Amino acid sequence: MKTSGAENLRIRNKGAPWALVDQAIVSGCNFLTNLLVVRHLGIEQYGSFVTFNALLLYIWTWQLALFISPMMTLAPQIEDANERESFARGSVTLQFLFAGPAAAVLVSGLRLSGTTLRVAVAVGAATLLFQLQ
């Protein structure tokens, strides 16, 4: 029995409504979280928070592009287990070498902008942990 293109599309996309519900929940929670943060911090500190978050995501995209994506695509193609393990170890080492200086640059920038040392170090630690998750 041959099925039409519309029916094939309907069969393949049975889970689509749940994907939309999931996206609505995630987006709604993100929006509510940001409302709570802005009410708690005030507009000036919220601006600093948003800037830090944007920088963190920007640094993370570089790490994703430089280390994680190549490791996820190239490692499965290596047939020898020892070579694959060596490749993975090298990728993790490169991530450490990237994450440390990235966090240091972020902390330095925060200190130059007038952020207290305590906050700058906390942000640097959070950045480092985020990069190495």
N, CA, C and O atoms as CSV, one atom per row, in Angstrom:
chain,resi,resn,atom,element,x,y,z
A,1,MET,N,N,0.844,-1.175,0.000
A,1,MET,CA,C,0.000,0.000,0.000
A,1,MET,C,C,0.891,1.241,0.000
A,1,MET,O,O,1.789,1.383,0.830
A,2,LYS,N,N,0.629,2.105,-0.919
A,2,LYS,CA,C,1.419,3.325,-1.058
A,2,LYS,C,C,0.735,4.455,-0.291
A,2,LYS,O,O,-0.484,4.615,-0.344
A,3,THR,N,N,1.556,5.239,0.428
A,3,THR,CA,C,1.007,6.352,1.195
A,3,THR,C,C,1.378,7.663,0.511
A,3,THR,O,O,2.385,7.762,-0.191
A,4,SER,N,N,0.546,8.648,0.733
A,4,SER,CA,C,0.796,9.950,0.119
A,4,SER,C,C,1.885,10.695,0.886
A,4,SER,O,O,2.237,10.327,2.007
A,5,GLY,N,N,2.405,11.736,0.269
A,5,GLY,CA,C,3.444,12.549,0.905
A,5,GLY,C,C,2.950,13.213,2.174
A,5,GLY,O,O,3.686,13.276,3.160
A,6,ALA,N,N,1.729,13.708,2.175
A,6,ALA,CA,C,1.166,14.359,3.360
A,6,ALA,C,C,1.022,13.359,4.500
A,6,ALA,O,O,1.266,13.695,5.659
A,7,GLU,N,N,0.626,12.134,4.174
A,7,GLU,CA,C,0.469,11.119,5.215
A,7,GLU,C,C,1.823,10.715,5.785
A,7,GLU,O,O,1.947,10.513,6.993
A,8,ASN,N,N,2.838,10.595,4.931
A,8,ASN,CA,C,4.190,10.297,5.405
A,8,ASN,C,C,4.688,11.391,6.342
A,8,ASN,O,O,5.302,11.101,7.369
A,9,LEU,N,N,4.426,12.642,5.991
A,9,LEU,CA,C,4.837,13.769,6.821
A,9,LEU,C,C,4.130,13.720,8.176
A,9,LEU,O,O,4.748,13.965,9.212
A,10,ARG,N,N,2.858,13.408,8.163
A,10,ARG,CA,C,2.083,13.303,9.400
A,10,ARG,C,C,2.617,12.168,10.272
A,10,ARG,O,O,2.694,12.321,11.491
A,11,ILE,N,N,2.979,11.057,9.686
A,11,ILE,CA,C,3.499,9.916,10.439
A,11,ILE,C,C,4.851,10.269,11.058
A,11,ILE,O,O,5.106,9.953,12.220
A,12,ARG,N,N,5.709,10.918,10.288
A,12,ARG,CA,C,7.037,11.275,10.782
A,12,ARG,C,C,6.992,12.335,11.866
A,12,ARG,O,O,7.865,12.358,12.734
A,13,ASN,N,N,6.010,13.203,11.840
A,13,ASN,CA,C,5.956,14.329,12.773
A,13,ASN,C,C,4.945,14.119,13.901
A,13,ASN,O,O,4.367,15.084,14.400
A,14,LYS,N,N,4.728,12.870,14.305
A,14,LYS,CA,C,3.779,12.594,15.386
A,14,LYS,C,C,4.201,13.279,16.687
A,14,LYS,O,O,3.343,13.708,17.459
A,15,GLY,N,N,5.509,13.390,16.944
A,15,GLY,CA,C,5.983,13.992,18.182
A,15,GLY,C,C,6.132,15.494,18.113
A,15,GLY,O,O,6.544,16.111,19.095
A,16,ALA,N,N,5.810,16.106,16.980
A,16,ALA,CA,C,6.007,17.548,16.820
A,16,ALA,C,C,5.244,18.389,17.836
A,16,ALA,O,O,5.812,19.356,18.343
A,17,PRO,N,N,3.984,18.078,18.164
A,17,PRO,CA,C,3.309,18.904,19.177
A,17,PRO,C,C,4.038,18.898,20.523
A,17,PRO,O,O,4.086,19.919,21.209
A,18,TRP,N,N,4.602,17.750,20.899
A,18,TRP,CA,C,5.331,17.689,22.164
A,18,TRP,C,C,6.620,18.497,22.093
A,18,TRP,O,O,7.040,19.073,23.097
A,19,ALA,N,N,7.243,18.547,20.943
A,19,ALA,CA,C,8.440,19.373,20.788
A,19,ALA,C,C,8.082,20.849,20.950
A,19,ALA,O,O,8.843,21.608,21.550
A,20,LEU,N,N,6.938,21.257,20.424
A,20,LEU,CA,C,6.498,22.647,20.585
A,20,LEU,C,C,6.147,22.955,22.035
A,20,LEU,O,O,6.456,24.037,22.534
A,21,VAL,N,N,5.506,22.015,22.707
A,21,VAL,CA,C,5.181,22.196,24.128
A,21,VAL,C,C,6.472,22.312,24.940
A,21,VAL,O,O,6.590,23.171,25.814
A,22,ASP,N,N,7.424,21.453,24.645
A,22,ASP,CA,C,8.707,21.501,25.337
A,22,ASP,C,C,9.383,22.851,25.125
A,22,ASP,O,O,9.880,23.452,26.078
A,23,GLN,N,N,9.405,23.325,23.903
A,23,GLN,CA,C,10.023,24.617,23.600
A,23,GLN,C,C,9.294,25.754,24.305
A,23,GLN,O,O,9.931,26.685,24.799
A,24,ALA,N,N,7.968,25.690,24.357
A,24,ALA,CA,C,7.192,26.727,25.048
A,24,ALA,C,C,7.508,26.740,26.544
A,24,ALA,O,O,7.621,27.810,27.143
A,25,ILE,N,N,7.649,25.568,27.146
A,25,ILE,CA,C,7.975,25.492,28.572
A,25,ILE,C,C,9.369,26.060,28.827
A,25,ILE,O,O,9.550,26.853,29.751
A,26,VAL,N,N,10.349,25.670,28.028
A,26,VAL,CA,C,11.715,26.157,28.210
A,26,VAL,C,C,11.783,27.671,28.012
A,26,VAL,O,O,12.396,28.376,28.814
A,27,SER,N,N,11.160,28.164,26.957
A,27,SER,CA,C,11.173,29.608,26.698
A,27,SER,C,C,10.435,30.373,27.787
A,27,SER,O,O,10.892,31.432,28.216
A,28,GLY,N,N,9.309,29.855,28.235
A,28,GLY,CA,C,8.555,30.516,29.297
A,28,GLY,C,C,9.325,30.561,30.604
A,28,GLY,O,O,9.325,31.583,31.291
A,29,CYS,N,N,9.980,29.466,30.952
A,29,CYS,CA,C,10.790,29.447,32.178
A,29,CYS,C,C,11.973,30.397,32.068
A,29,CYS,O,O,12.315,31.069,33.040
A,30,ASN,N,N,12.599,30.462,30.907
A,30,ASN,CA,C,13.706,31.392,30.688
A,30,ASN,C,C,13.223,32.834,30.843
A,30,ASN,O,O,13.904,33.650,31.465
A,31,PHE,N,N,12.072,33.149,30.290
A,31,PHE,CA,C,11.505,34.492,30.393
A,31,PHE,C,C,11.194,34.841,31.851
A,31,PHE,O,O,11.540,35.926,32.317
A,32,LEU,N,N,10.543,33.923,32.568
A,32,LEU,CA,C,10.212,34.173,33.972
A,32,LEU,C,C,11.466,34.301,34.832
A,32,LEU,O,O,11.514,35.131,35.739
A,33,THR,N,N,12.466,33.495,34.556
A,33,THR,CA,C,13.730,33.596,35.286
A,33,THR,C,C,14.366,34.961,35.070
A,33,THR,O,O,14.850,35.580,36.018
A,34,ASN,N,N,14.368,35.431,33.835
A,34,ASN,CA,C,14.944,36.748,33.555
A,34,ASN,C,C,14.143,37.861,34.211
A,34,ASN,O,O,14.724,38.853,34.650
A,35,LEU,N,N,12.821,37.723,34.288
A,35,LEU,CA,C,12.018,38.715,35.000
A,35,LEU,C,C,12.390,38.763,36.484
A,35,LEU,O,O,12.515,39.839,37.068
A,36,LEU,N,N,12.563,37.590,37.079
A,36,LEU,CA,C,12.946,37.540,38.490
A,36,LEU,C,C,14.342,38.127,38.710
A,36,LEU,O,O,14.573,38.850,39.679
A,37,VAL,N,N,15.260,37.813,37.813
A,37,VAL,CA,C,16.628,38.336,37.944
A,37,VAL,C,C,16.636,39.852,37.812
A,37,VAL,O,O,17.303,40.525,38.597
A,38,VAL,N,N,15.917,40.408,36.845
A,38,VAL,CA,C,15.911,41.859,36.663
A,38,VAL,C,C,15.242,42.555,37.841
A,38,VAL,O,O,15.663,43.644,38.230
A,39,ARG,N,N,14.218,41.952,38.409
A,39,ARG,CA,C,13.565,42.561,39.580
A,39,ARG,C,C,14.488,42.520,40.790
A,39,ARG,O,O,14.492,43.447,41.600
A,40,HIS,N,N,15.260,41.464,40.917
A,40,HIS,CA,C,16.159,41.326,42.065
A,40,HIS,C,C,17.411,42.195,41.919
A,40,HIS,O,O,17.841,42.821,42.887
A,41,LEU,N,N,17.993,42.239,40.733
A,41,LEU,CA,C,19.265,42.941,40.538
A,41,LEU,C,C,19.111,44.432,40.258
A,41,LEU,O,O,19.965,45.230,40.644
A,42,GLY,N,N,18.056,44.798,39.605
A,42,GLY,CA,C,17.956,46.169,39.126
A,42,GLY,C,C,18.469,46.229,37.695
A,42,GLY,O,O,19.121,45.303,37.212
A,43,ILE,N,N,18.163,47.330,37.029
A,43,ILE,CA,C,18.435,47.405,35.589
A,43,ILE,C,C,19.932,47.435,35.270
A,43,ILE,O,O,20.365,46.835,34.286
A,44,GLU,N,N,20.726,48.130,36.096
A,44,GLU,CA,C,22.159,48.234,35.798
A,44,GLU,C,C,22.871,46.900,35.981
A,44,GLU,O,O,23.632,46.478,35.110
A,45,GLN,N,N,22.629,46.234,37.107
A,45,GLN,CA,C,23.262,44.933,37.332
A,45,GLN,C,C,22.718,43.880,36.368
A,45,GLN,O,O,23.440,42.962,35.978
A,46,TYR,N,N,21.448,44.009,35.984
A,46,TYR,CA,C,20.900,43.067,35.008
A,46,TYR,C,C,21.629,43.222,33.669
A,46,TYR,O,O,21.884,42.237,32.975
A,47,GLY,N,N,21.957,44.454,33.319
A,47,GLY,CA,C,22.739,44.678,32.104
A,47,GLY,C,C,24.084,43.977,32.175
A,47,GLY,O,O,24.533,43.390,31.191
A,48,SER,N,N,24.734,44.035,33.338
A,48,SER,CA,C,26.008,43.325,33.519
A,48,SER,C,C,25.798,41.812,33.413
A,48,SER,O,O,26.602,41.104,32.809
A,49,PHE,N,N,24.710,41.333,34.008
A,49,PHE,CA,C,24.399,39.904,33.943
A,49,PHE,C,C,24.195,39.446,32.506
A,49,PHE,O,O,24.718,38.408,32.101
A,50,VAL,N,N,23.441,40.211,31.743
A,50,VAL,CA,C,23.168,39.849,30.350
A,50,VAL,C,C,24.455,39.889,29.526
A,50,VAL,O,O,24.681,39.032,28.671
A,51,THR,N,N,25.288,40.884,29.788
A,51,THR,CA,C,26.565,40.976,29.072
A,51,THR,C,C,27.441,39.774,29.384
A,51,THR,O,O,28.019,39.168,28.481
A,52,PHE,N,N,27.539,39.426,30.673
A,52,PHE,CA,C,28.329,38.254,31.058
A,52,PHE,C,C,27.776,36.991,30.407
A,52,PHE,O,O,28.537,36.179,29.881
A,53,ASN,N,N,26.473,36.823,30.439
A,53,ASN,CA,C,25.853,35.634,29.858
A,53,ASN,C,C,26.130,35.551,28.358
A,53,ASN,O,O,26.405,34.473,27.832
A,54,ALA,N,N,26.056,36.692,27.675
A,54,ALA,CA,C,26.343,36.703,26.234
A,54,ALA,C,C,27.799,36.345,25.965
A,54,ALA,O,O,28.093,35.591,25.037
A,55,LEU,N,N,28.715,36.882,26.774
A,55,LEU,CA,C,30.130,36.553,26.610
A,55,LEU,C,C,30.388,35.079,26.892
A,55,LEU,O,O,31.162,34.431,26.188
A,56,LEU,N,N,29.742,34.559,27.912
A,56,LEU,CA,C,29.899,33.150,28.247
A,56,LEU,C,C,29.444,32.263,27.094
A,56,LEU,O,O,30.131,31.307,26.735
A,57,LEU,N,N,28.295,32.577,26.519
A,57,LEU,CA,C,27.796,31.789,25.392
A,57,LEU,C,C,28.682,31.950,24.162
A,57,LEU,O,O,28.859,31.000,23.399
A,58,TYR,N,N,29.239,33.143,23.961
A,58,TYR,CA,C,30.140,33.372,22.834
A,58,TYR,C,C,31.402,32.533,22.985
A,58,TYR,O,O,31.850,31.895,22.032
A,59,ILE,N,N,31.974,32.536,24.192
A,59,ILE,CA,C,33.172,31.722,24.438
A,59,ILE,C,C,32.839,30.245,24.251
A,59,ILE,O,O,33.634,29.490,23.691
A,60,TRP,N,N,31.668,29.841,24.717
A,60,TRP,CA,C,31.274,28.446,24.602
A,60,TRP,C,C,31.115,28.015,23.142
A,60,TRP,O,O,31.450,26.883,22.793
A,61,THR,N,N,30.606,28.909,22.287
A,61,THR,CA,C,30.463,28.544,20.874
A,61,THR,C,C,31.825,28.322,20.229
A,61,THR,O,O,31.966,27.464,19.358
A,62,TRP,N,N,32.827,29.089,20.651
A,62,TRP,CA,C,34.184,28.860,20.143
A,62,TRP,C,C,34.694,27.493,20.591
A,62,TRP,O,O,35.282,26.755,19.801
A,63,GLN,N,N,34.470,27.163,21.843
A,63,GLN,CA,C,34.901,25.858,22.334
A,63,GLN,C,C,34.173,24.741,21.597
A,63,GLN,O,O,34.776,23.731,21.233
A,64,LEU,N,N,32.892,24.923,21.382
A,64,LEU,CA,C,32.108,23.927,20.660
A,64,LEU,C,C,32.649,23.737,19.240
A,64,LEU,O,O,32.810,22.610,18.773
A,65,ALA,N,N,32.923,24.840,18.571
A,65,ALA,CA,C,33.398,24.762,17.188
A,65,ALA,C,C,34.821,24.212,17.086
A,65,ALA,O,O,35.133,23.466,16.158
A,66,LEU,N,N,35.679,24.576,18.032
A,66,LEU,CA,C,37.089,24.188,17.935
A,66,LEU,C,C,37.390,22.791,18.471
A,66,LEU,O,O,38.270,22.110,17.946
A,67,PHE,N,N,36.674,22.354,19.509
A,67,PHE,CA,C,37.060,21.115,20.169
A,67,PHE,C,C,35.968,20.053,20.195
A,67,PHE,O,O,36.216,18.899,19.844
A,68,ILE,N,N,34.775,20.428,20.604
A,68,ILE,CA,C,33.739,19.424,20.841
A,68,ILE,C,C,33.211,18.841,19.529
A,68,ILE,O,O,33.139,17.621,19.380
A,69,SER,N,N,32.845,19.695,18.587
A,69,SER,CA,C,32.307,19.180,17.315
A,69,SER,C,C,33.317,18.327,16.557
A,69,SER,O,O,32.956,17.251,16.080
A,70,PRO,N,N,34.582,18.769,16.425
A,70,PRO,CA,C,35.547,17.885,15.750
A,70,PRO,C,C,35.731,16.552,16.481
A,70,PRO,O,O,35.864,15.504,15.850
A,71,MET,N,N,35.736,16.603,17.822
A,71,MET,CA,C,35.907,15.356,18.566
A,71,MET,C,C,34.720,14.422,18.332
A,71,MET,O,O,34.898,13.214,18.176
A,72,MET,N,N,33.513,14.981,18.309
A,72,MET,CA,C,32.328,14.142,18.133
A,72,MET,C,C,32.225,13.565,16.718
A,72,MET,O,O,31.624,12.508,16.524
A,73,THR,N,N,32.803,14.247,15.735
A,73,THR,CA,C,32.707,13.735,14.374
A,73,THR,C,C,33.913,12.882,13.976
A,73,THR,O,O,33.765,11.926,13.215
A,74,LEU,N,N,35.102,13.217,14.480
A,74,LEU,CA,C,36.301,12.485,14.079
A,74,LEU,C,C,36.569,11.250,14.939
A,74,LEU,O,O,37.027,10.232,14.419
A,75,ALA,N,N,36.295,11.317,16.235
A,75,ALA,CA,C,36.607,10.188,17.123
A,75,ALA,C,C,35.915,8.891,16.707
A,75,ALA,O,O,36.560,7.843,16.731
A,76,PRO,N,N,34.636,8.906,16.327
A,76,PRO,CA,C,34.012,7.640,15.932
A,76,PRO,C,C,34.626,7.020,14.670
A,76,PRO,O,O,34.474,5.822,14.434
A,77,GLN,N,N,35.310,7.820,13.870
A,77,GLN,CA,C,35.910,7.304,12.643
A,77,GLN,C,C,37.254,6.614,12.894
A,77,GLN,O,O,37.756,5.904,12.022
A,78,ILE,N,N,37.837,6.817,14.074
A,78,ILE,CA,C,39.121,6.195,14.401
A,78,ILE,C,C,38.843,4.776,14.883
A,78,ILE,O,O,38.161,4.566,15.886
A,79,GLU,N,N,39.379,3.820,14.158
A,79,GLU,CA,C,39.076,2.425,14.462
A,79,GLU,C,C,39.914,1.868,15.604
A,79,GLU,O,O,39.413,1.083,16.409
A,80,ASP,N,N,41.175,2.259,15.687
A,80,ASP,CA,C,42.054,1.762,16.739
A,80,ASP,C,C,41.682,2.402,18.081
A,80,ASP,O,O,41.640,3.626,18.198
A,81,ALA,N,N,41.415,1.575,19.083
A,81,ALA,CA,C,40.967,2.068,20.390
A,81,ALA,C,C,42.028,2.945,21.055
A,81,ALA,O,O,41.687,3.942,21.692
A,82,ASN,N,N,43.303,2.593,20.917
A,82,ASN,CA,C,44.364,3.399,21.523
A,82,ASN,C,C,44.456,4.778,20.873
A,82,ASN,O,O,44.625,5.785,21.561
A,83,GLU,N,N,44.343,4.818,19.560
A,83,GLU,CA,C,44.376,6.099,18.855
A,83,GLU,C,C,43.167,6.957,19.229
A,83,GLU,O,O,43.287,8.167,19.417
A,84,ARG,N,N,42.003,6.316,19.335
A,84,ARG,CA,C,40.786,7.043,19.706
A,84,ARG,C,C,40.906,7.630,21.115
A,84,ARG,O,O,40.502,8.767,21.359
A,85,GLU,N,N,41.464,6.842,22.037
A,85,GLU,CA,C,41.665,7.320,23.406
A,85,GLU,C,C,42.672,8.460,23.441
A,85,GLU,O,O,42.485,9.434,24.170
A,86,SER,N,N,43.723,8.345,22.668
A,86,SER,CA,C,44.729,9.418,22.593
A,86,SER,C,C,44.118,10.688,22.000
A,86,SER,O,O,44.391,11.793,22.470
A,87,PHE,N,N,43.301,10.527,20.978
A,87,PHE,CA,C,42.631,11.672,20.361
A,87,PHE,C,C,41.706,12.366,21.358
A,87,PHE,O,O,41.689,13.593,21.452
A,88,ALA,N,N,40.935,11.568,22.100
A,88,ALA,CA,C,40.017,12.136,23.094
A,88,ALA,C,C,40.791,12.845,24.197
A,88,ALA,O,O,40.393,13.926,24.632
A,89,ARG,N,N,41.892,12.251,24.654
A,89,ARG,CA,C,42.716,12.892,25.682
A,89,ARG,C,C,43.282,14.216,25.178
A,89,ARG,O,O,43.323,15.201,25.915
A,90,GLY,N,N,43.712,14.235,23.936
A,90,GLY,CA,C,44.222,15.472,23.354
A,90,GLY,C,C,43.147,16.543,23.253
A,90,GLY,O,O,43.416,17.720,23.494
A,91,SER,N,N,41.933,16.141,22.898
A,91,SER,CA,C,40.827,17.104,22.822
A,91,SER,C,C,40.507,17.692,24.186
A,91,SER,O,O,40.258,18.892,24.304
A,92,VAL,N,N,40.512,16.860,25.212
A,92,VAL,CA,C,40.244,17.343,26.570
A,92,VAL,C,C,41.359,18.285,27.024
A,92,VAL,O,O,41.092,19.302,27.664
A,93,THR,N,N,42.591,17.950,26.699
A,93,THR,CA,C,43.718,18.830,27.048
A,93,THR,C,C,43.570,20.185,26.366
A,93,THR,O,O,43.799,21.220,26.993
A,94,LEU,N,N,43.194,20.192,25.104
A,94,LEU,CA,C,42.983,21.453,24.399
A,94,LEU,C,C,41.843,22.261,25.018
A,94,LEU,O,O,41.909,23.489,25.069
A,95,GLN,N,N,40.807,21.584,25.484
A,95,GLN,CA,C,39.713,22.282,26.152
A,95,GLN,C,C,40.203,22.958,27.431
A,95,GLN,O,O,39.829,24.097,27.709
A,96,PHE,N,N,41.038,22.266,28.213
A,96,PHE,CA,C,41.606,22.867,29.422
A,96,PHE,C,C,42.477,24.066,29.055
A,96,PHE,O,O,42.408,25.109,29.707
A,97,LEU,N,N,43.294,23.919,28.016
A,97,LEU,CA,C,44.180,25.012,27.608
A,97,LEU,C,C,43.402,26.212,27.080
A,97,LEU,O,O,43.891,27.340,27.151
A,98,PHE,N,N,42.216,25.994,26.560
A,98,PHE,CA,C,41.372,27.079,26.069
A,98,PHE,C,C,40.547,27.706,27.190
A,98,PHE,O,O,40.421,28.929,27.263
A,99,ALA,N,N,39.986,26.868,28.063
A,99,ALA,CA,C,39.065,27.358,29.091
A,99,ALA,C,C,39.772,28.218,30.136
A,99,ALA,O,O,39.218,29.223,30.579
A,100,GLY,N,N,40.975,27.844,30.532
A,100,GLY,CA,C,41.706,28.611,31.537
A,100,GLY,C,C,41.963,30.046,31.103
A,100,GLY,O,O,41.558,30.972,31.807
A,101,PRO,N,N,42.621,30.263,29.968
A,101,PRO,CA,C,42.841,31.637,29.508
A,101,PRO,C,C,41.543,32.393,29.194
A,101,PRO,O,O,41.473,33.605,29.402
A,102,ALA,N,N,40.529,31.700,28.703
A,102,ALA,CA,C,39.251,32.379,28.432
A,102,ALA,C,C,38.653,32.919,29.728
A,102,ALA,O,O,38.158,34.045,29.762
A,103,ALA,N,N,38.697,32.122,30.789
A,103,ALA,CA,C,38.193,32.580,32.088
A,103,ALA,C,C,39.052,33.718,32.626
A,103,ALA,O,O,38.527,34.665,33.211
A,104,ALA,N,N,40.362,33.636,32.436
A,104,ALA,CA,C,41.263,34.695,32.915
A,104,ALA,C,C,41.006,36.011,32.191
A,104,ALA,O,O,41.026,37.076,32.808
A,105,VAL,N,N,40.766,35.940,30.892
A,105,VAL,CA,C,40.462,37.158,30.125
A,105,VAL,C,C,39.147,37.762,30.600
A,105,VAL,O,O,39.032,38.981,30.725
A,106,LEU,N,N,38.169,36.926,30.860
A,106,LEU,CA,C,36.880,37.415,31.340
A,106,LEU,C,C,37.020,38.071,32.715
A,106,LEU,O,O,36.452,39.137,32.951
A,107,VAL,N,N,37.765,37.447,33.615
A,107,VAL,CA,C,37.982,38.022,34.949
A,107,VAL,C,C,38.721,39.354,34.828
A,107,VAL,O,O,38.368,40.319,35.507
A,108,SER,N,N,39.748,39.416,33.966
A,108,SER,CA,C,40.489,40.666,33.776
A,108,SER,C,C,39.583,41.767,33.247
A,108,SER,O,O,39.648,42.908,33.706
A,109,GLY,N,N,38.747,41.427,32.291
A,109,GLY,CA,C,37.821,42.413,31.749
A,109,GLY,C,C,36.839,42.912,32.793
A,109,GLY,O,O,36.519,44.100,32.837
A,110,LEU,N,N,36.359,42.000,33.636
A,110,LEU,CA,C,35.450,42.404,34.704
A,110,LEU,C,C,36.139,43.310,35.711
A,110,LEU,O,O,35.552,44.282,36.186
A,111,ARG,N,N,37.388,42.987,36.037
A,111,ARG,CA,C,38.129,43.830,36.985
A,111,ARG,C,C,38.383,45.214,36.402
A,111,ARG,O,O,38.277,46.215,37.111
A,112,LEU,N,N,38.716,45.279,35.117
A,112,LEU,CA,C,38.949,46.578,34.469
A,112,LEU,C,C,37.674,47.415,34.402
A,112,LEU,O,O,37.731,48.644,34.382
A,113,SER,N,N,36.527,46.743,34.366
A,113,SER,CA,C,35.260,47.471,34.300
A,113,SER,C,C,34.763,47.903,35.677
A,113,SER,O,O,33.714,48.538,35.786
A,114,GLY,N,N,35.513,47.561,36.734
A,114,GLY,CA,C,35.145,48.014,38.064
A,114,GLY,C,C,34.438,46.985,38.923
A,114,GLY,O,O,33.987,47.307,40.022
A,115,THR,N,N,34.333,45.776,38.454
A,115,THR,CA,C,33.697,44.722,39.242
A,115,THR,C,C,34.613,44.338,40.402
A,115,THR,O,O,35.835,44.324,40.256
A,116,THR,N,N,34.026,44.031,41.540
A,116,THR,CA,C,34.835,43.652,42.699
A,116,THR,C,C,35.562,42.343,42.422
A,116,THR,O,O,35.122,41.536,41.603
A,117,LEU,N,N,36.674,42.143,43.112
A,117,LEU,CA,C,37.477,40.943,42.919
A,117,LEU,C,C,36.676,39.689,43.243
A,117,LEU,O,O,36.780,38.684,42.539
A,118,ARG,N,N,35.889,39.744,44.290
A,118,ARG,CA,C,35.099,38.589,44.696
A,118,ARG,C,C,34.118,38.160,43.605
A,118,ARG,O,O,34.003,36.973,43.298
A,119,VAL,N,N,33.422,39.120,43.029
A,119,VAL,CA,C,32.465,38.817,41.961
A,119,VAL,C,C,33.205,38.339,40.714
A,119,VAL,O,O,32.784,37.380,40.067
A,120,ALA,N,N,34.307,39.009,40.378
A,120,ALA,CA,C,35.061,38.627,39.179
A,120,ALA,C,C,35.588,37.204,39.289
A,120,ALA,O,O,35.530,36.447,38.321
A,121,VAL,N,N,36.104,36.829,40.462
A,121,VAL,CA,C,36.612,35.468,40.656
A,121,VAL,C,C,35.466,34.456,40.597
A,121,VAL,O,O,35.623,33.377,40.026
A,122,ALA,N,N,34.326,34.795,41.178
A,122,ALA,CA,C,33.166,33.894,41.119
A,122,ALA,C,C,32.717,33.686,39.674
A,122,ALA,O,O,32.400,32.569,39.267
A,123,VAL,N,N,32.694,34.767,38.910
A,123,VAL,CA,C,32.307,34.667,37.497
A,123,VAL,C,C,33.338,33.845,36.722
A,123,VAL,O,O,32.970,33.024,35.882
A,124,GLY,N,N,34.621,34.059,37.000
A,124,GLY,CA,C,35.670,33.281,36.348
A,124,GLY,C,C,35.556,31.800,36.660
A,124,GLY,O,O,35.712,30.959,35.774
A,125,ALA,N,N,35.283,31.480,37.928
A,125,ALA,CA,C,35.117,30.077,38.318
A,125,ALA,C,C,33.898,29.465,37.630
A,125,ALA,O,O,33.949,28.329,37.158
A,126,ALA,N,N,32.801,30.225,37.577
A,126,ALA,CA,C,31.601,29.728,36.902
A,126,ALA,C,C,31.870,29.496,35.420
A,126,ALA,O,O,31.417,28.507,34.844
A,127,THR,N,N,32.608,30.413,34.810
A,127,THR,CA,C,32.959,30.269,33.391
A,127,THR,C,C,33.805,29.034,33.165
A,127,THR,O,O,33.563,28.266,32.234
A,128,LEU,N,N,34.800,28.844,34.020
A,128,LEU,CA,C,35.682,27.693,33.881
A,128,LEU,C,C,34.899,26.392,34.041
A,128,LEU,O,O,35.081,25.458,33.260
A,129,LEU,N,N,34.038,26.328,35.041
A,129,LEU,CA,C,33.234,25.120,35.241
A,129,LEU,C,C,32.266,24.888,34.090
A,129,LEU,O,O,32.039,23.747,33.686
A,130,PHE,N,N,31.689,25.975,33.556
A,130,PHE,CA,C,30.786,25.843,32.422
A,130,PHE,C,C,31.538,25.322,31.198
A,130,PHE,O,O,31.033,24.468,30.468
A,131,GLN,N,N,32.735,25.836,30.983
A,131,GLN,CA,C,33.516,25.401,29.823
A,131,GLN,C,C,33.939,23.942,29.921
A,131,GLN,O,O,34.061,23.259,28.904
A,132,LEU,N,N,34.162,23.464,31.136
A,132,LEU,CA,C,34.691,22.122,31.310
A,132,LEU,C,C,33.632,21.081,31.654
A,132,LEU,O,O,33.969,19.957,32.027
A,133,GLN,N,N,32.371,21.437,31.536
A,133,GLN,CA,C,31.313,20.471,31.866
A,133,GLN,C,C,31.286,19.322,30.895
A,133,GLN,O,O,30.457,18.421,31.028
